[in-house]
């Protein structure tokens, strides 16, 4: 995923980038690599052993970390991202 900071080619995560991201099945490839990462697996186990209240709080905090789209912000700025970038990040989180 590339940071989006401008409208010119290469300055943002475009619809074309998203198509390539999906076509190359990047979320599944990321998931496959994480399943081999001992540090990540320890984190998963720690979360699984959290009490339900803490688990829910952590999940909600994580889901609220995404950047708004430029359309939502009403401007093009590094603080935001393209709609394609937001879709790609959701795809990363949804990968098995």
Secondary structure, 3 states (H helix, E strand, C coil): CCCCCCCCCCCCCCHHHHHHHHHCCHHHHHHHHHCCCHHHHHHHHHHHCCCHHHHHHHHHHHHCCCCCEHHHHCCCCCCCECHHHHHHHHHHHHCC
